[in-house]
Amino acid sequence: MKVNIDNKLKSKNIKPTAMRELVLQVLTEQKTAISLPELEQKFEKADKATLYRTLKTFQENKLLHSIEDGSGSLRYALCQDNCECDPDDLHVHFLCTICNQTFCLNDIPVPTINLPNNFSLENVNMVVKGICSNCKR
């Protein structure tokens, strides 16, 4: 597994370090997006600034994307392997109103938005709120 983690980091031109490997391992195992405070709980002894810088490095190198889901905390999720974080890669996110988990719905693209002339699209954040399949049981 460590080889896969290292290869994933190197494929995004990120130098593998112990902390980066650990954070990527956690993100890989996550089924939902995770916030910085949630990550801090998993790494209680880690320096908070190091965790933040790790997330920032991952985001700058298009290994993960951030999600503003309206919960008050920015959440992070791994990008798909072929993602370049451009408008074609944008997808819908789902926030469960019961468990407060945020899910990437990678197969549901954000609808096309036609902007007026002289406007350029940089980012779209579409969050659908409801009850996830786990909470509906």
VOGU-3710 file (C-alpha; in Angstrom, 3 decimals, decimal comma):
1> mkvnidnklk> 0,000/0,000/0,000  2,883/2,384/0,799  4,139/1,970/-2,773  0,730/3,021/-4,140  0,650/6,038/-1,817  4,175/7,083/-2,824  3,368/6,602/-6,516  0,218/8,690/-6,213  2,191/11,518/-4,568  4,977/11,334/-7,150
11> sknikptamr> 2,473/11,294/-10,035  1,287/14,708/-8,822  4,871/15,972/-8,355  4,554/15,912/-4,563  7,610/14,838/-2,588  6,623/11,968/-0,268  7,083/12,704/3,435  5,848/10,704/6,408  3,005/13,157/7,110  1,934/13,401/3,467
21> elvlqvlteq> 1,859/9,615/3,222  -0,239/9,315/6,400  -2,693/12,020/5,332  -3,075/10,509/1,861  -3,646/7,092/3,447  -6,499/8,520/5,566  -7,994/10,367/2,584  -7,809/7,198/0,489  -9,691/5,236/3,152  -12,375/7,939/3,563
31> ktaislpele> -15,724/7,343/1,879  -16,739/10,953/2,520  -15,082/14,362/2,499  -13,172/15,293/5,660  -12,640/18,634/7,386  -9,382/19,904/8,870  -10,734/19,532/12,452  -11,701/15,912/11,692  -8,230/15,284/10,293  -6,681/16,900/13,384
41> qkfekadkat> -8,596/14,400/15,553  -7,076/11,518/13,601  -3,587/13,000/14,049  -3,788/14,385/17,590  -0,016/14,687/17,983  0,617/16,239/14,575  1,310/19,933/14,175  -1,848/21,669/12,938  0,130/23,923/10,607  1,764/20,870/9,021
51> lyrtlktfqe> -1,638/19,271/8,413  -2,937/22,494/6,869  0,137/22,846/4,639  -0,232/19,214/3,565  -3,844/19,789/2,494  -2,841/23,001/0,719  -0,032/21,204/-1,144  -2,409/18,407/-2,155  -4,944/20,937/-3,398  -2,388/23,015/-5,334
61> nkllhsiedg> -1,180/19,834/-7,048  -4,725/18,685/-7,875  -4,644/15,633/-5,644  -7,678/16,784/-3,680  -10,390/19,407/-3,912  -12,119/21,474/-1,274  -15,859/21,606/-0,753  -17,858/24,407/0,804  -20,913/22,418/1,854  -22,548/25,024/4,074
71> sgslryalcq> -21,615/23,177/7,274  -19,207/25,906/8,360  -16,081/23,809/7,758  -14,261/23,440/4,484  -14,079/19,748/3,610  -11,575/17,915/1,445  -11,898/14,898/-0,842  -9,482/13,147/-3,173  -9,780/13,957/-6,839  -10,315/11,155/-9,302
81> dncecdpddl> -7,145/9,968/-11,039  -7,793/11,840/-14,293  -8,973/15,069/-12,638  -7,317/18,346/-13,566  -9,660/20,446/-11,398  -10,919/22,439/-14,354  -14,598/23,216/-15,084  -15,055/19,898/-16,936  -14,159/18,017/-13,739  -16,719/19,760/-11,531
91> hvhflcticn> -19,264/17,463/-9,923  -22,148/17,668/-7,485  -21,649/17,123/-3,743  -24,240/15,756/-1,327  -24,521/16,837/2,323  -26,539/14,522/4,559  -28,630/16,608/6,940  -28,622/13,820/9,543  -25,009/12,595/9,784  -23,447/15,768/8,275
101> qtfclndipv> -21,245/13,710/5,951  -20,393/15,170/2,549  -20,174/12,846/-0,442  -18,696/13,455/-3,901  -21,171/12,471/-6,600  -18,503/12,100/-9,277  -20,919/10,761/-11,882  -23,208/13,792/-11,663  -21,641/16,805/-13,405  -22,525/20,344/-12,461
111> ptinlpnnfs> -24,999/21,688/-15,037  -23,529/23,965/-17,692  -23,762/27,628/-16,817  -23,808/30,177/-19,620  -22,209/33,344/-18,342  -22,518/36,783/-19,928  -19,751/37,997/-22,233  -16,551/39,041/-20,456  -17,268/36,697/-17,518  -15,100/33,604/-17,035
121> lenvnmvvkg> -15,901/30,563/-14,944  -13,303/29,585/-12,354  -15,274/27,434/-9,951  -18,784/26,216/-9,256  -19,890/24,756/-5,955  -23,083/22,723/-6,105  -24,201/21,009/-2,909  -27,392/18,983/-2,748  -28,753/18,449/0,762  -30,836/15,518/1,923
131> icsnckr> -30,589/12,150/3,668  -27,872/9,683/2,642  -28,491/5,981/2,078  -26,905/5,018/5,426  -29,171/7,334/7,427  -32,261/6,363/5,460  -32,045/2,729/6,681
//
